[in-house]
C-alpha cells in the first residue's frame, strides 16, 4: 500500500531541499468548485504530486481547493497538465511568486478540511456562484482614482501593516470569519459605491465579494489573483504600483517585496522595518517585525525575557514550557503591541 504522508523528519527534509541542484518555482492557486469525495480526491492528488516532487501545503474541502506549493521548474508543465485534466480546473490561474528562490517548502502536506477558507458562514442560502466582478491590474489602477471607489483589505493586521494599496481600509479583526460581518457593517452606508476587495492571492477576497453581494451590496469587485497577480502584471506591463511595501506570504519567506517602500516599523525600537520573524524562544514563537539592530540586540527574540530563556540549557527551557500552550502567535491587533507568550506565573530572572 502506498504511503500517503511524509515519514521523514523536517530537519532531514530541509537539508535535502538545500542539496537539490535543480531550480524550483513557487506557485499558489485556488478554485471554488464542488468536490463530492474530498478524501479520495486528496489521496489521488497526493500520489500524483509526490511523484512530481511537489512540496507545499494544499487544503481540500467540499467547496474546492487552496494550494501554496513549489515544483521543480522542469515539472511545471507536467503539473499544469495534471491540474487542467480536471474540468473545473481547466485554465486555472497559477500565481507565480514575486520574489522566489524556490526554497519556500520542503515537504508535501495535503489536508482535508471543512472549508478551504474558514468563514463562519452558516446561512444555507449563501453561494459562491454569485460573486463580485473580477478587476485586473489596469482596471484596479483606474478605479482607485475614482472618488466613488472604496478599497477594502481582507487580510490580517500583520499582513496589512507591511504593505497595502493606497487608501485601503483595514478591517480590524483577528480572523477572516470575523472580518466578513465587520466589513458589511462598516460599509452599510456605502452600498451604492464601488467596493473593491483584495487579499494575497484572491481566495479570501473572492469569498468576501460573494458575502457582500449576499448582504445586499450592488457594485462589488475583487482583485483577480490578488496582490501576487497584480504585482506580476504591473511589472510585465510597466505600470505604476498602487500597492506599497511588502506582500506577506505564508511560507518560509514571510514576505515578498512589491515596492521599495518600508511603511512599517520595528516593534521593538520603532525604526522603519518590515521584516517579520518568529521569536526564537520555543515557548513563544511570537510573529513580529524586527529590524537588524534589534535582531542582534535580542538575538532574534521578542523581549529580553525571551532572550534570557533562549540561552538557557534545553532542559531548563523544557521545564519552563511544561504545561503551557505553545504555537505560533501574532501580536495583538487591537493594541498593536507584542504579547509575550511566557505565563505571568513564570519566574524569569
C-alpha positions in Angstrom: 0.0 0.0 0.0 1.3 3.5 -0.9 2.4 5.9 1.8 0.1 8.9 1.6 2.0 11.2 4.1 5.6 12.1 5.0 7.6 10.0 7.4 10.9 11.9 7.4 11.9 14.5 9.9 11.6 18.2 9.0 15.3 18.7 9.6 16.3 16.0 7.2 13.8 17.2 4.6 15.2 20.8 4.9 18.7 19.6 4.4 17.6 17.5 1.4 15.9 20.6 -0.1 19.0 22.7 0.1 21.1 19.9 -1.5 18.9 20.0 -4.6 20.7 21.1 -7.8 17.6 22.0 -9.9 15.5 25.1 -9.7 12.0 25.2 -8.2 9.1 27.5 -8.9 6.8 28.6 -6.1 3.1 29.0 -7.1 -0.3 29.3 -5.5 -3.7 28.6 -6.8 -7.3 28.1 -5.6 -10.7 27.2 -7.1 -14.1 27.1 -5.6 -15.9 24.0 -7.1 -17.8 21.1 -5.6 -15.8 18.1 -4.6 -18.0 15.1 -3.7 -15.4 12.9 -2.1 -12.6 15.2 -0.8 -10.7 12.4 0.9 -10.5 10.3 -2.3 -9.6 13.4 -4.2 -6.8 14.2 -1.7 -5.3 10.7 -1.8 -5.1 10.6 -5.6 -3.6 14.1 -5.7 -1.0 13.3 -3.1 0.3 10.3 -5.1 0.5 12.3 -8.3 2.1 15.4 -6.8 4.5 13.5 -4.6 5.8 11.7 -7.7 6.5 15.1 -9.3 8.5 16.1 -6.2 6.0 18.9 -5.3 6.3 20.4 -1.9 3.9 22.7 -0.1 0.5 22.7 1.6 -2.8 22.1 0.0 -6.3 22.2 1.6 -9.2 20.3 0.1 -12.9 20.6 1.1 -16.2 20.1 -0.5 -16.1 23.7 -1.6 -12.8 23.5 -3.5 -9.1 23.6 -3.3 -6.5 26.0 -1.9 -2.7 25.5 -2.6 0.7 27.0 -2.0 3.4 24.8 -3.4 6.8 24.7 -5.0 7.5 22.4 -8.0 10.7 21.5 -9.8 10.7 24.0 -12.7 11.2 21.2 -15.2 7.9 19.7 -13.9 5.8 22.8 -14.1 4.2 22.0 -17.4 3.5 18.5 -16.2 1.8 19.9 -13.1 -0.3 22.2 -15.3 -1.4 19.3 -17.5 -2.4 17.3 -14.4 -4.4 20.2 -12.8 -6.0 21.1 -16.1 -7.2 17.5 -16.5 -9.9 18.3 -14.0 -12.7 20.0 -15.8 -13.3 22.7 -13.1 -9.6 23.5 -13.1 -9.1 23.9 -16.9 -7.2 27.2 -17.5 -6.7 27.7 -13.8 -4.6 30.7 -13.0 -1.4 29.8 -11.3 0.2 32.7 -9.3 3.9 32.6 -9.6 5.7 34.0 -6.5 7.1 37.5 -7.0 10.5 37.0 -5.3 11.3 33.3 -5.3 14.4 31.2 -4.5 12.4 28.0 -4.7 13.1 27.2 -1.1 9.6 28.0 0.3 8.6 24.5 1.2 10.4 21.2 1.9 7.5 18.7 2.3 4.1 18.0 0.7 1.1 18.2 3.0 -2.4 17.8 1.7 -5.2 18.1 4.2 -9.0 17.7 4.1 -10.8 20.5 5.8 -14.4 21.6 6.4 -13.7 24.6 4.2 -10.7 25.9 2.3 -11.3 29.3 3.9 -12.8 29.3 7.4 -15.6 31.9 7.1 -18.1 31.2 9.9 -21.0 31.4 7.4 -23.8 29.1 8.4 -26.6 30.6 6.1 -27.6 27.7 3.8 -28.7 30.2 1.1 -25.1 31.6 0.7 -23.5 30.5 -2.5 -20.1 31.1 -4.2 -22.0 31.1 -7.5 -22.9 34.8 -7.0 -19.6 36.6 -6.5 -18.1 40.0 -7.3 -16.7 41.1 -10.7 -13.0 40.5 -11.3 -10.8 43.5 -11.8 -7.3 43.2 -13.4 -4.3 45.4 -12.6 -5.1 48.0 -15.2 -8.7 48.3 -14.1 -7.6 48.4 -10.4 -5.4 51.4 -11.0 -8.2 53.2 -12.8 -10.8 52.5 -10.2 -8.5 53.6 -7.4 -8.6 57.2 -8.6 -12.4 57.3 -8.6 -13.9 59.1 -5.6 -16.8 56.6 -5.6 -14.5 53.7 -5.1 -13.8 52.1 -1.7 -11.0 49.6 -1.4 -11.0 47.0 1.4 -8.1 44.9 2.6 -9.4 41.4 3.6 -6.1 40.3 5.2 -4.9 40.2 8.8 -3.3 43.1 10.5 0.2 41.8 10.3 -0.2 41.5 6.5 -1.7 45.0 6.1 1.0 46.6 8.3 3.9 45.8 6.0 2.1 46.6 2.7 -1.2 47.7 1.3 -2.9 49.6 -1.5 -3.2 53.4 -1.3 -6.3 54.4 0.7 -7.1 50.8 1.5 -9.3 50.3 4.6 -8.2 47.7 7.1 -10.9 45.5 8.8 -9.5 45.4 12.3 -10.3 41.8 13.2 -8.2 38.8 14.2 -9.9 36.3 11.8 -11.5 36.2 8.4 -14.7 34.9 9.8 -15.0 38.0 12.0 -13.9 40.3 9.2 -16.9 39.4 6.9 -19.7 40.7 9.1 -17.5 43.6 10.2 -16.8 44.7 6.6 -20.6 44.6 5.9 -21.3 46.7 9.0 -18.5 49.2 8.2 -19.8 49.6 4.6 -23.6 49.7 5.4 -23.9 53.3 4.3 -21.9 52.8 1.1 -24.0 50.1 -0.7 -24.1 52.1 -3.9 -20.4 52.8 -4.2 -17.8 50.7 -6.0 -16.3 48.4 -3.4 -13.1 46.5 -4.3 -11.9 43.8 -2.1 -8.4 42.3 -2.2 -6.1 39.8 -0.5 -2.9 37.9 -1.1 -3.8 35.5 -3.9 -7.6 36.1 -4.4 -9.2 33.3 -2.3 -10.3 35.4 0.6 -11.5 38.5 -1.3 -13.4 36.3 -3.8 -15.4 34.8 -0.9 -15.7 38.2 0.7 -17.2 39.6 -2.5 -19.8 36.9 -2.6 -20.6 37.6 1.1 -21.1 41.3 0.4 -23.4 40.6 -2.5 -25.3 38.2 -0.3 -25.7 41.1 2.2 -27.3 43.4 -0.4 -24.3 45.3 -1.8 -24.5 46.1 -5.5 -21.2 47.1 -7.0 -18.7 44.7 -5.6 -15.4 43.8 -7.2 -12.4 41.7 -6.2 -8.8 41.8 -7.5 -8.1 39.0 -9.8 -5.3 36.8 -8.5 -4.8 39.1 -5.5 -1.7 41.1 -4.8 0.6 38.4 -6.3 -1.0 38.5 -9.7 -1.3 42.3 -9.5 2.4 42.6 -8.8 3.4 40.3 -11.7 1.1 42.1 -14.1 2.2 45.7 -13.4 5.8 44.5 -13.7 5.2 43.0 -17.1 3.1 45.9 -18.3 5.4 48.6 -16.9 2.6 50.2 -14.8 2.9 52.1 -11.6 2.2 50.1 -8.5 -0.6 51.4 -6.3 0.3 48.7 -3.7 3.1 50.0 -1.5 5.5 47.9 0.5 5.8 44.2 1.1 3.3 41.4 0.5 3.2 39.0 3.4 3.2 35.3 2.4 2.6 32.2 4.4 5.8 30.3 3.8 9.5 30.5 4.9 10.0 33.9 3.2 7.2 35.6 5.3 7.1 38.3 2.6 7.9 39.4 -0.9 8.9 43.0 -1.9 6.4 44.7 -4.2 7.9 48.2 -3.9 10.9 49.5 -2.0 8.7 51.4 0.4 9.1 50.5 4.0 5.8 51.5 5.6 6.0 49.5 8.9 8.1 49.9 12.0 10.2 47.6 14.2 8.0 46.5 17.1 10.9 46.9 19.5 12.6 50.2 18.7 10.2 51.9 16.2 12.7 52.3 13.4 11.4 51.7 9.8 11.4 47.9 9.2 9.2 45.3 7.5 10.9 42.0 8.2 8.7 39.5 10.0 10.2 36.9 12.2 9.2 34.4 14.8 10.7 34.7 18.3 13.5 32.2 18.7 12.3 31.2 22.2 10.5 27.9 21.6 8.0 28.8 24.4 7.0 31.9 22.4 7.4 31.9 18.6 5.6 35.2 18.5 5.3 36.7 15.0 6.6 40.3 15.0 8.6 42.8 13.0 12.2 43.2 13.9 15.0 45.5 12.5 18.6 44.2 12.0 19.8 46.1 15.1 17.2 44.7 17.4 17.7 41.2 15.9 21.3 41.4 17.2 20.4 43.0 20.5 17.7 40.5 21.3 19.3 37.6 19.4 16.1 37.1 17.3 13.8 37.2 20.3 10.9 39.5 21.0 11.8 40.6 24.6 14.8 40.4 26.9 12.9 37.8 28.9 12.7 35.6 25.8 16.4 36.2 25.1 17.2 35.0 28.6 15.1 31.8 28.2 16.5 31.2 24.7 20.0 31.0 26.1 19.1 28.6 28.9 20.0 24.9 28.7 17.4 23.0 26.7 16.4 21.1 29.9 15.6 24.4 31.7 13.7 25.7 28.7 11.6 22.5 28.7 10.8 22.9 32.4 9.5 26.5 31.8 7.4 25.3 28.9 5.8 22.4 30.8 2.0 22.7 30.9 2.0 25.8 28.7 0.3 26.2 25.4 2.8 26.6 22.6 2.5 27.6 19.0 2.9 30.4 16.5 1.3 33.6 17.7 0.7 37.1 16.3 0.7 40.4 18.1 -2.5 41.8 19.5 -4.1 43.6 16.6 -6.3 45.8 18.7 -3.4 47.2 20.7 -0.8 46.6 18.1 1.8 45.6 20.7 3.7 42.4 21.5 2.2 39.8 23.7 4.9 37.8 25.4 4.0 34.1 25.5 5.6 33.4 28.9 2.9 33.0 31.5 2.6 35.5 34.3 3.4 32.8 36.8 6.7 32.0 35.1 9.6 33.5 37.0 12.3 34.9 34.8 15.4 36.3 36.4 
